[in-house]
Amino acid sequence: MLHHLSLGVRDLAAAGAFYDAALGALGYRRVFEDDTAIGYGLVDDEDLLCLKLRDDAAAPGPGFHLAFSAPTRTAVQEFHRAALRAGGHDNGPAGLRPDYGDRYYAAFVIDPDGHRIEAVTKQVQP
């Protein structure tokens, strides 16, 4: 359904360092960058998430968050650790979320610009 999603950020270098760490733990990488944007995905020049430098960037309000697919529970744990080390704020440690399903394993953080993000897997292996 979605081709890509863009997030406005006030400090592209700080946001890039954060997303390099957090998304790197899930197997994603920078697939392009220029002076005003950084794209993340799996294939060069095919971004799934784009950070766009904007002086007036503001995170969406309550109820909005992005959930990134993780290959394993270990990757969810590493996402959480890496995001916190890179300047994110804890919004829920890695663990099962039985309210969302028996195998729903996720971690939640808030990025330096206030965007609420999540890593999730339904895999049972570590």
N, CA, C and O atoms as a GROMACS GRO file, in nm:
protein
  504
    1MET      N    1   0.082  -0.119   0.000
    1MET     CA    2   0.000   0.000   0.000
    1MET      C    3   0.087   0.126   0.000
    1MET      O    4   0.065   0.215  -0.081
    2LEU      N    5   0.185   0.134   0.089
    2LEU     CA    6   0.269   0.254   0.096
    2LEU      C    7   0.396   0.235   0.014
    2LEU      O    8   0.457   0.128   0.017
    3HIS      N    9   0.434   0.337  -0.057
    3HIS     CA   10   0.559   0.334  -0.131
    3HIS      C   11   0.674   0.378  -0.042
    3HIS      O   12   0.780   0.314  -0.038
    4HIS      N   13   0.654   0.487   0.030
    4HIS     CA   14   0.750   0.534   0.129
    4HIS      C   15   0.681   0.634   0.220
    4HIS      O   16   0.570   0.678   0.194
    5LEU      N   17   0.749   0.668   0.327
    5LEU     CA   18   0.698   0.763   0.424
    5LEU      C   19   0.809   0.863   0.454
    5LEU      O   20   0.925   0.824   0.464
    6SER      N   21   0.774   0.989   0.468
    6SER     CA   22   0.873   1.092   0.501
    6SER      C   23   0.844   1.151   0.638
    6SER      O   24   0.729   1.171   0.676
    7LEU      N   25   0.951   1.177   0.711
    7LEU     CA   26   0.942   1.244   0.841
    7LEU      C   27   1.022   1.372   0.836
    7LEU      O   28   1.136   1.373   0.789
    8GLY      N   29   0.964   1.481   0.883
    8GLY     CA   30   1.038   1.605   0.894
    8GLY      C   31   1.125   1.602   1.019
    8GLY      O   32   1.080   1.560   1.126
    9VAL      N   33   1.249   1.647   1.006
    9VAL     CA   34   1.343   1.651   1.119
    9VAL      C   35   1.410   1.788   1.123
    9VAL      O   36   1.432   1.850   1.019
   10ARG      N   37   1.442   1.834   1.242
   10ARG     CA   38   1.505   1.965   1.258
   10ARG      C   39   1.657   1.960   1.246
   10ARG      O   40   1.719   2.059   1.208
   11ASP      N   41   1.718   1.846   1.277
   11ASP     CA   42   1.863   1.830   1.271
   11ASP      C   43   1.890   1.700   1.195
   11ASP      O   44   1.878   1.591   1.251
   12LEU      N   45   1.926   1.712   1.068
   12LEU     CA   46   1.942   1.595   0.982
   12LEU      C   47   2.056   1.506   1.030
   12LEU      O   48   2.043   1.384   1.024
   13ALA      N   49   2.166   1.563   1.076
   13ALA     CA   50   2.279   1.482   1.122
   13ALA      C   51   2.240   1.400   1.245
   13ALA      O   52   2.271   1.281   1.252
   14ALA      N   53   2.174   1.463   1.342
   14ALA     CA   54   2.132   1.391   1.463
   14ALA      C   55   2.028   1.284   1.430
   14ALA      O   56   2.036   1.172   1.481
   15ALA      N   57   1.932   1.319   1.346
   15ALA     CA   58   1.829   1.221   1.308
   15ALA      C   59   1.892   1.106   1.231
   15ALA      O   60   1.856   0.990   1.251
   16GLY      N   61   1.986   1.138   1.143
   16GLY     CA   62   2.054   1.033   1.067
   16GLY      C   63   2.131   0.938   1.157
   16GLY      O   64   2.127   0.817   1.137
   17ALA      N   65   2.201   0.991   1.256
   17ALA     CA   66   2.275   0.906   1.349
   17ALA      C   67   2.179   0.816   1.427
   17ALA      O   68   2.207   0.698   1.448
   18PHE      N   69   2.066   0.872   1.469
   18PHE     CA   70   1.967   0.794   1.542
   18PHE      C   71   1.912   0.681   1.455
   18PHE      O   72   1.911   0.566   1.497
   19TYR      N   73   1.866   0.714   1.334
   19TYR     CA   74   1.806   0.613   1.247
   19TYR      C   75   1.908   0.514   1.192
   19TYR      O   76   1.874   0.399   1.166
   20ASP      N   77   2.034   0.558   1.174
   20ASP     CA   78   2.139   0.462   1.136
   20ASP      C   79   2.147   0.351   1.240
   20ASP      O   80   2.152   0.233   1.206
   21ALA      N   81   2.146   0.390   1.368
   21ALA     CA   82   2.158   0.293   1.477
   21ALA      C   83   2.031   0.209   1.492
   21ALA      O   84   2.037   0.086   1.492
   22ALA      N   85   1.917   0.276   1.504
   22ALA     CA   86   1.791   0.205   1.529
   22ALA      C   87   1.752   0.114   1.413
   22ALA      O   88   1.720  -0.003   1.434
   23LEU      N   89   1.755   0.166   1.291
   23LEU     CA   90   1.714   0.086   1.176
   23LEU      C   91   1.822  -0.013   1.135
   23LEU      O   92   1.792  -0.119   1.081
   24GLY      N   93   1.947   0.022   1.162
   24GLY     CA   94   2.056  -0.072   1.134
   24GLY      C   95   2.038  -0.201   1.212
   24GLY      O   96   2.072  -0.309   1.163
   25ALA      N   97   1.986  -0.192   1.334
   25ALA     CA   98   1.961  -0.311   1.416
   25ALA      C   99   1.856  -0.402   1.353
   25ALA      O  100   1.849  -0.520   1.386
   26LEU      N  101   1.775  -0.347   1.264
   26LEU     CA  102   1.668  -0.424   1.198
   26LEU      C  103   1.707  -0.468   1.057
   26LEU      O  104   1.629  -0.534   0.988
   27GLY      N  105   1.828  -0.432   1.014
   27GLY     CA  106   1.874  -0.472   0.882
   27GLY      C  107   1.854  -0.369   0.772
   27GLY      O  108   1.884  -0.396   0.656
   28TYR      N  109   1.804  -0.250   0.808
   28TYR     CA  110   1.786  -0.143   0.710
   28TYR      C  111   1.911  -0.056   0.708
   28TYR      O  112   1.989  -0.056   0.803
   29ARG      N  113   1.929   0.019   0.600
   29ARG     CA  114   2.048   0.104   0.586
   29ARG      C  115   2.012   0.229   0.505
   29ARG      O  116   1.905   0.238   0.446
   30ARG      N  117   2.106   0.324   0.504
   30ARG     CA  118   2.090   0.441   0.418
   30ARG      C  119   2.098   0.395   0.273
   30ARG      O  120   2.190   0.324   0.233
   31VAL      N  121   2.000   0.437   0.195
   31VAL     CA  122   2.000   0.400   0.053
   31VAL      C  123   2.021   0.522  -0.036
   31VAL      O  124   2.044   0.509  -0.156
   32PHE      N  125   2.012   0.642   0.023
   32PHE     CA  126   2.052   0.765  -0.044
   32PHE      C  127   2.061   0.876   0.060
   32PHE      O  128   2.005   0.866   0.169
   33GLU      N  129   2.132   0.981   0.023
   33GLU     CA  130   2.137   1.101   0.107
   33GLU      C  131   2.184   1.218   0.025
   33GLU      O  132   2.260   1.203  -0.071
   34ASP      N  133   2.138   1.336   0.064
   34ASP     CA  134   2.188   1.461   0.009
   34ASP      C  135   2.187   1.563   0.123
   34ASP      O  136   2.175   1.525   0.239
   35ASP      N  137   2.199   1.690   0.091
   35ASP     CA  138   2.209   1.793   0.196
   35ASP      C  139   2.080   1.812   0.275
   35ASP      O  140   2.083   1.868   0.385
   36THR      N  141   1.967   1.768   0.222
   36THR     CA  142   1.839   1.793   0.289
   36THR      C  143   1.758   1.667   0.318
   36THR      O  144   1.646   1.676   0.370
   37ALA      N  145   1.812   1.548   0.286
   37ALA     CA  146   1.734   1.427   0.307
   37ALA      C  147   1.824   1.305   0.322
   37ALA      O  148   1.935   1.301   0.270
   38ILE      N  149   1.773   1.206   0.394
   38ILE     CA  150   1.836   1.074   0.406
   38ILE      C  151   1.727   0.971   0.388
   38ILE      O  152   1.622   0.978   0.451
   39GLY      N  153   1.752   0.874   0.300
   39GLY     CA  154   1.656   0.768   0.276
   39GLY      C  155   1.706   0.636   0.330
   39GLY      O  156   1.824   0.606   0.322
   40TYR      N  157   1.615   0.557   0.387
   40TYR     CA  158   1.646   0.426   0.443
   40TYR      C  159   1.566   0.319   0.373
   40TYR      O  160   1.451   0.340   0.333
   41GLY      N  161   1.626   0.203   0.360
   41GLY     CA  162   1.559   0.089   0.299
   41GLY      C  163   1.655  -0.027   0.288
   41GLY      O  164   1.742  -0.047   0.373
   42LEU      N  165   1.636  -0.103   0.181
   42LEU     CA  166   1.718  -0.222   0.157
   42LEU      C  167   1.794  -0.215   0.025
   42LEU      O  168   1.896  -0.281   0.008
   43VAL      N  169   1.742  -0.133  -0.069
   43VAL     CA  170   1.798  -0.126  -0.204
   43VAL      C  171   1.836   0.018  -0.234
   43VAL      O  172   1.759   0.111  -0.207
   44ASP      N  173   1.957   0.038  -0.289
   44ASP     CA  174   2.003   0.173  -0.323
   44ASP      C  175   1.897   0.249  -0.402
   44ASP      O  176   1.836   0.195  -0.494
   45ASP      N  177   1.877   0.375  -0.365
   45ASP     CA  178   1.786   0.468  -0.431
   45ASP      C  179   1.638   0.426  -0.425
   45ASP      O  180   1.557   0.478  -0.501
   46GLU      N  181   1.603   0.334  -0.336
   46GLU     CA  182   1.463   0.294  -0.316
   46GLU      C  183   1.430   0.305  -0.167
   46GLU      O  184   1.422   0.205  -0.096
   47ASP      N  185   1.410   0.429  -0.123
   47ASP     CA  186   1.383   0.451   0.019
   47ASP      C  187   1.243   0.408   0.057
   47ASP      O  188   1.147   0.422  -0.020
   48LEU      N  189   1.233   0.355   0.177
   48LEU     CA  190   1.104   0.322   0.239
   48LEU      C  191   1.069   0.427   0.344
   48LEU      O  192   0.952   0.455   0.369
   49LEU      N  193   1.172   0.485   0.404
   49LEU     CA  194   1.158   0.594   0.499
   49LEU      C  195   1.254   0.704   0.457
   49LEU      O  196   1.370   0.678   0.428
   50CYS      N  197   1.204   0.826   0.452
   50CYS     CA  198   1.289   0.940   0.416
   50CYS      C  199   1.282   1.045   0.526
   50CYS      O  200   1.174   1.087   0.567
   51LEU      N  201   1.398   1.087   0.573
   51LEU     CA  202   1.407   1.198   0.668
   51LEU      C  203   1.429   1.324   0.586
   51LEU      O  204   1.518   1.328   0.501
   52LYS      N  205   1.349   1.426   0.611
   52LYS     CA  206   1.358   1.551   0.536
   52LYS      C  207   1.384   1.665   0.631
   52LYS      O  208   1.310   1.686   0.727
   53LEU      N  209   1.491   1.739   0.605
   53LEU     CA  210   1.528   1.853   0.688
   53LEU      C  211   1.425   1.964   0.672
   53LEU      O  212   1.399   2.011   0.561
   54ARG      N  213   1.366   2.005   0.783
   54ARG     CA  214   1.266   2.111   0.786
   54ARG      C  215   1.283   2.190   0.914
   54ARG      O  216   1.281   2.133   1.023
   55ASP      N  217   1.299   2.323   0.902
   55ASP     CA  218   1.314   2.408   1.021
   55ASP      C  219   1.193   2.401   1.113
   55ASP      O  220   1.206   2.415   1.234
   56ASP      N  221   1.075   2.380   1.056
   56ASP     CA  222   0.952   2.381   1.135
   56ASP      C  223   0.897   2.240   1.159
   56ASP      O  224   0.778   2.224   1.185
   57ALA      N  225   0.982   2.138   1.150
   57ALA     CA  226   0.937   2.000   1.167
   57ALA      C  227   0.876   1.980   1.304
   57ALA      O  228   0.925   2.031   1.405
   58ALA      N  229   0.768   1.904   1.307
   58ALA     CA  230   0.701   1.868   1.432
   58ALA      C  231   0.643   1.728   1.417
   58ALA      O  232   0.586   1.693   1.313
   59ALA      N  233   0.659   1.648   1.520
   59ALA     CA  234   0.605   1.513   1.518
   59ALA      C  235   0.453   1.518   1.522
   59ALA      O  236   0.396   1.608   1.584
   60PRO      N  237   0.386   1.421   1.457
   60PRO     CA  238   0.240   1.413   1.468
   60PRO      C  239   0.197   1.393   1.613
   60PRO      O  240   0.277   1.354   1.698
   61GLY      N  241   0.074   1.420   1.640
   61GLY     CA  242   0.023   1.412   1.777
   61GLY      C  243  -0.002   1.270   1.825
   61GLY      O  244   0.031   1.173   1.758
   62PRO      N  245  -0.062   1.260   1.943
   62PRO     CA  246  -0.091   1.130   2.004
   62PRO      C  247  -0.173   1.041   1.910
   62PRO      O  248  -0.260   1.087   1.836
   63GLY      N  249  -0.142   0.913   1.916
   63GLY     CA  250  -0.212   0.816   1.833
   63GLY      C  251  -0.135   0.777   1.708
   63GLY      O  252  -0.166   0.676   1.646
   64PHE      N  253  -0.036   0.857   1.669
   64PHE     CA  254   0.042   0.825   1.550
   64PHE      C  255   0.175   0.764   1.590
   64PHE      O  256   0.245   0.817   1.677
   65HIS      N  257   0.210   0.652   1.528
   65HIS     CA  258   0.345   0.598   1.541
   65HIS      C  259   0.375   0.512   1.419
   65HIS      O  260   0.286   0.473   1.345
   66LEU      N  261   0.503   0.485   1.401
   66LEU     CA  262   0.548   0.399   1.291
   66LEU      C  263   0.599   0.269   1.349
   66LEU      O  264   0.676   0.270   1.445
   67ALA      N  265   0.558   0.158   1.293
   67ALA     CA  266   0.606   0.027   1.336
   67ALA      C  267   0.692  -0.032   1.226
   67ALA      O  268   0.646  -0.051   1.113
   68PHE      N  269   0.817  -0.062   1.259
   68PHE     CA  270   0.910  -0.123   1.165
   68PHE      C  271   0.915  -0.273   1.188
   68PHE      O  272   0.918  -0.318   1.302
   69SER      N  273   0.915  -0.348   1.081
   69SER     CA  274   0.921  -0.494   1.089
   69SER      C  275   1.061  -0.538   1.128
   69SER      O  276   1.161  -0.492   1.072
   70ALA      N  277   1.067  -0.627   1.226
   70ALA     CA  278   1.194  -0.683   1.272
   70ALA      C  279   1.198  -0.832   1.237
   70ALA      O  280   1.094  -0.899   1.242
   71PRO      N  281   1.315  -0.884   1.202
   71PRO     CA  282   1.321  -1.026   1.165
   71PRO      C  283   1.313  -1.121   1.285
   71PRO      O  284   1.267  -1.234   1.270
   72THR      N  285   1.356  -1.075   1.403
   72THR     CA  286   1.362  -1.162   1.520
   72THR      C  287   1.339  -1.081   1.647
   72THR      O  288   1.341  -0.958   1.645
   73ARG      N  289   1.317  -1.151   1.757
   73ARG     CA  290   1.306  -1.084   1.886
   73ARG      C  291   1.439  -1.021   1.926
   73ARG      O  292   1.441  -0.914   1.986
   74THR      N  293   1.548  -1.086   1.893
   74THR     CA  294   1.680  -1.030   1.922
   74THR      C  295   1.697  -0.896   1.851
   74THR      O  296   1.753  -0.802   1.909
   75ALA      N  297   1.650  -0.886   1.728
   75ALA     CA  298   1.659  -0.759   1.654
   75ALA      C  299   1.574  -0.651   1.721
   75ALA      O  300   1.615  -0.535   1.723
   76VAL      N  301   1.458  -0.687   1.775
   76VAL     CA  302   1.375  -0.590   1.848
   76VAL      C  303   1.452  -0.539   1.970
   76VAL      O  304   1.452  -0.419   1.997
   77GLN      N  305   1.515  -0.628   2.042
   77GLN     CA  306   1.593  -0.589   2.160
   77GLN      C  307   1.708  -0.496   2.121
   77GLN      O  308   1.733  -0.396   2.188
   78GLU      N  309   1.777  -0.530   2.014
   78GLU     CA  310   1.890  -0.447   1.970
   78GLU      C  311   1.842  -0.312   1.919
   78GLU      O  312   1.907  -0.210   1.943
   79PHE      N  313   1.729  -0.308   1.850
   79PHE     CA  314   1.668  -0.182   1.808
   79PHE      C  315   1.649  -0.090   1.928
   79PHE      O  316   1.687   0.027   1.925
   80HIS      N  317   1.591  -0.143   2.034
   80HIS     CA  318   1.563  -0.064   2.154
   80HIS      C  319   1.693  -0.012   2.216
   80HIS      O  320   1.705   0.106   2.248
   81ARG      N  321   1.789  -0.102   2.234
   81ARG     CA  322   1.919  -0.061   2.292
   81ARG      C  323   1.988   0.044   2.205
   81ARG      O  324   2.035   0.146   2.256
   82ALA      N  325   1.993   0.018   2.075
   82ALA     CA  326   2.063   0.110   1.983
   82ALA      C  327   1.994   0.246   1.980
   82ALA      O  328   2.061   0.349   1.979
   83ALA      N  329   1.863   0.246   1.978
   83ALA     CA  330   1.788   0.372   1.974
   83ALA      C  331   1.813   0.455   2.100
   83ALA      O  332   1.829   0.577   2.091
   84LEU      N  333   1.816   0.392   2.214
   84LEU     CA  334   1.842   0.465   2.339
   84LEU      C  335   1.984   0.519   2.342
   84LEU      O  336   2.007   0.632   2.384
   85ARG      N  337   2.081   0.438   2.297
   85ARG     CA  338   2.221   0.485   2.292
   85ARG      C  339   2.237   0.602   2.196
   85ARG      O  340   2.326   0.686   2.216
   86ALA      N  341   2.152   0.610   2.093
   86ALA     CA  342   2.164   0.714   1.990
   86ALA      C  343   2.077   0.836   2.019
   86ALA      O  344   2.057   0.919   1.930
   87GLY      N  345   2.025   0.848   2.140
   87GLY     CA  346   1.952   0.968   2.176
   87GLY      C  347   1.802   0.956   2.181
   87GLY      O  348   1.733   1.055   2.203
   88GLY      N  349   1.749   0.836   2.163
   88GLY     CA  350   1.605   0.814   2.173
   88GLY      C  351   1.561   0.804   2.318
   88GLY      O  352   1.643   0.791   2.409
   89HIS      N  353   1.432   0.810   2.339
   89HIS     CA  354   1.375   0.799   2.473
   89HIS      C  355   1.287   0.674   2.480
   89HIS      O  356   1.210   0.645   2.388
   90ASP      N  357   1.300   0.602   2.589
   90ASP     CA  358   1.225   0.479   2.608
   90ASP      C  359   1.076   0.508   2.612
   90ASP      O  360   1.030   0.601   2.680
   91ASN      N  361   1.000   0.428   2.538
   91ASN     CA  362   0.854   0.439   2.540
   91ASN      C  363   0.791   0.300   2.556
   91ASN      O  364   0.672   0.280   2.530
   92GLY      N  365   0.875   0.204   2.600
   92GLY     CA  366   0.828   0.067   2.623
   92GLY      C  367   0.936  -0.032   2.583
   92GLY      O  368   0.967  -0.043   2.465
   93PRO      N  369   0.994  -0.104   2.679
   93PRO     CA  370   1.104  -0.196   2.649
   93PRO      C  371   1.058  -0.316   2.566
   93PRO      O  372   0.938  -0.341   2.551
   94ALA      N  373   1.153  -0.388   2.513
   94ALA     CA  374   1.124  -0.506   2.432
   94ALA      C  375   1.053  -0.610   2.517
   94ALA      O  376   1.092  -0.638   2.631
   95GLY      N  377   0.947  -0.667   2.460
   95GLY     CA  378   0.874  -0.771   2.529
   95GLY      C  379   0.747  -0.808   2.456
   95GLY      O  380   0.707  -0.743   2.359
   96LEU      N  381   0.684  -0.913   2.505
   96LEU     CA  382   0.556  -0.956   2.449
   96LEU      C  383   0.449  -0.855   2.481
   96LEU      O  384   0.449  -0.796   2.589
   97ARG      N  385   0.358  -0.835   2.389
   97ARG     CA  386   0.243  -0.747   2.406
   97ARG      C  387   0.117  -0.830   2.384
   97ARG      O  388   0.060  -0.826   2.275
   98PRO      N  389   0.074  -0.904   2.486
   98PRO     CA  390  -0.040  -0.995   2.467
   98PRO      C  391  -0.169  -0.926   2.426
   98PRO      O  392  -0.257  -0.989   2.367
   99ASP      N  393  -0.182  -0.797   2.455
   99ASP     CA  394  -0.301  -0.724   2.410
   99ASP      C  395  -0.310  -0.716   2.258
   99ASP      O  396  -0.418  -0.700   2.202
  100TYR      N  397  -0.193  -0.728   2.191
  100TYR     CA  398  -0.188  -0.720   2.045
  100TYR      C  399  -0.181  -0.857   1.979
  100TYR      O  400  -0.191  -0.867   1.857
  101GLY      N  401  -0.165  -0.963   2.058
  101GLY     CA  402  -0.157  -1.098   2.004
  101GLY      C  403  -0.057  -1.181   2.082
  101GLY      O  404   0.032  -1.127   2.148
  102ASP      N  405  -0.073  -1.312   2.074
  102ASP     CA  406   0.011  -1.403   2.152
  102ASP      C  407   0.159  -1.396   2.116
  102ASP      O  408   0.245  -1.421   2.200
  103ARG      N  409   0.190  -1.363   1.991
  103ARG     CA  410   0.330  -1.362   1.946
  103ARG      C  411   0.381  -1.221   1.917
  103ARG      O  412   0.490  -1.206   1.862
  104TYR      N  413   0.306  -1.118   1.952
  104TYR     CA  414   0.343  -0.980   1.921
  104TYR      C  415   0.453  -0.936   2.018
  104TYR      O  416   0.427  -0.915   2.136
  105TYR      N  417   0.575  -0.923   1.965
  105TYR     CA  418   0.692  -0.888   2.045
  105TYR      C  419   0.744  -0.753   1.992
  105TYR      O  420   0.779  -0.742   1.875
  106ALA      N  421   0.749  -0.653   2.077
  106ALA     CA  422   0.780  -0.518   2.029
  106ALA      C  423   0.855  -0.436   2.132
  106ALA      O  424   0.860  -0.470   2.251
  107ALA      N  425   0.914  -0.329   2.084
  107ALA     CA  426   0.978  -0.226   2.168
  107ALA      C  427   0.941  -0.091   2.109
  107ALA      O  428   0.922  -0.077   1.988
  108PHE      N  429   0.931   0.008   2.196
  108PHE     CA  430   0.885   0.141   2.157
  108PHE      C  431   0.984   0.247   2.203
  108PHE      O  432   1.034   0.242   2.315
  109VAL      N  433   1.012   0.344   2.114
  109VAL     CA  434   1.099   0.456   2.149
  109VAL      C  435   1.044   0.584   2.086
  109VAL      O  436   0.959   0.580   1.997
  110ILE      N  437   1.095   0.694   2.134
  110ILE     CA  438   1.064   0.826   2.077
  110ILE      C  439   1.195   0.882   2.024
  110ILE      O  440   1.293   0.890   2.098
  111ASP      N  441   1.197   0.920   1.897
  111ASP     CA  442   1.321   0.969   1.836
  111ASP      C  443   1.350   1.112   1.881
  111ASP      O  444   1.267   1.173   1.948
  112PRO      N  445   1.467   1.166   1.847
  112PRO     CA  446   1.504   1.301   1.892
  112PRO      C  447   1.409   1.412   1.850
  112PRO      O  448   1.408   1.519   1.911
  113ASP      N  449   1.328   1.389   1.746
  113ASP     CA  450   1.230   1.489   1.703
  113ASP      C  451   1.091   1.465   1.759
  113ASP      O  452   0.998   1.540   1.729
  114GLY      N  453   1.075   1.362   1.840
  114GLY     CA  454   0.947   1.334   1.902
  114GLY      C  455   0.858   1.235   1.829
  114GLY      O  456   0.745   1.212   1.870
  115HIS      N  457   0.908   1.176   1.719
  115HIS     CA  458   0.832   1.074   1.648
  115HIS      C  459   0.832   0.945   1.730
  115HIS      O  460   0.935   0.902   1.781
  116ARG      N  461   0.716   0.884   1.741
  116ARG     CA  462   0.702   0.758   1.814
  116ARG      C  463   0.721   0.644   1.716
  116ARG      O  464   0.650   0.633   1.616
  117ILE      N  465   0.818   0.558   1.747
  117ILE     CA  466   0.847   0.446   1.658
  117ILE      C  467   0.852   0.315   1.737
  117ILE      O  468   0.870   0.313   1.859
  118GLU      N  469   0.836   0.208   1.664
  118GLU     CA  470   0.827   0.075   1.723
  118GLU      C  471   0.899  -0.023   1.631
  118GLU      O  472   0.902  -0.005   1.509
  119ALA      N  473   0.957  -0.126   1.690
  119ALA     CA  474   1.004  -0.243   1.615
  119ALA      C  475   0.921  -0.361   1.663
  119ALA      O  476   0.899  -0.378   1.783
  120VAL      N  477   0.874  -0.443   1.568
  120VAL     CA  478   0.784  -0.553   1.603
  120VAL      C  479   0.813  -0.677   1.520
  120VAL      O  480   0.847  -0.669   1.402
  121THR      N  481   0.798  -0.792   1.584
  121THR     CA  482   0.802  -0.919   1.514
  121THR      C  483   0.697  -1.010   1.576
  121THR      O  484   0.658  -0.994   1.691
  122LYS      N  485   0.653  -1.105   1.496
  122LYS     CA  486   0.562  -1.208   1.547
  122LYS      C  487   0.629  -1.344   1.541
  122LYS      O  488   0.564  -1.448   1.560
  123GLN      N  489   0.761  -1.344   1.516
  123GLN     CA  490   0.839  -1.466   1.514
  123GLN      C  491   0.856  -1.518   1.657
  123GLN      O  492   0.864  -1.438   1.751
  124VAL      N  493   0.861  -1.647   1.674
  124VAL     CA  494   0.879  -1.702   1.808
  124VAL      C  495   1.026  -1.728   1.841
  124VAL      O  496   1.061  -1.738   1.959
  125GLN      N  497   1.111  -1.740   1.742
  125GLN     CA  498   1.252  -1.764   1.770
  125GLN      C  499   1.318  -1.636   1.819
  125GLN      O  500   1.266  -1.527   1.797
  126PRO      N  501   1.432  -1.650   1.888
  126PRO     CA  502   1.502  -1.531   1.939
  126PRO      C  503   1.547  -1.442   1.825
  126PRO      O  504   1.608  -1.338   1.849
   0.00000   0.00000   0.00000
